[in-house]
Amino acid sequence: MGSLLNPYLVFGGQARAAMEHYQKVFGGELRVMLFGEFGQTDPELKDQVMHAMLETSAGFTLMASDTPPGMSARGPGNVSISVSGDDEGELRRYWAGLSDGGSVQLALEKQMWGDVFGQCTDRFGVEWMVNISAS
């Protein structure tokens, strides 16, 4: 296997809910490891996600964790995850799931360059861009 580039999202206690939501949106197999499974006994931390990984049949891999107390849960805040392709039905389904309960910055509609494109922030604060290539 060659190199892979995978988004790794960090949450402040919502990693399980977020990853279960993304599994509903994208499908695939979700594996979740909790801090408590590795000896953590702190009641505030033991049921939080140490590491989660979602792998889909479309070839997507998305990883996430919760942040232990005392560590920063936010990165630089200038990252969006882009999902693109030409399967309009699949991509519209992704858009519906990602934008549900979130906020839409740019509606999913035909753009001046000919593709259908939209941008939203999901209910967990993650920014997404969806692009459906013109036929």
HUGI-V823889 format. One record per run of one state. SS is the DSSP state (alpha for helix, beta for strand, coil for the rest). FROM is the first residue (numbers start at 1). TO is the last residue. If there is no record, write none. Layout:
SS;FROM;TO / SS;FROM;TO
//
This chain:
coil;1;6 / beta;7;11 / coil;12;14 / alpha;15;26 / coil;27;28 / beta;29;34 / alpha;35;38 / coil;39;48 / beta;49;55 / coil;56;60 / beta;61;66 / coil;67;79 / beta;80;85 / coil;86;87 / alpha;88;99 / coil;100;102 / beta;103;110 / coil;111;115 / beta;116;121 / coil;122;126 / beta;127;132 / coil;133;135
//
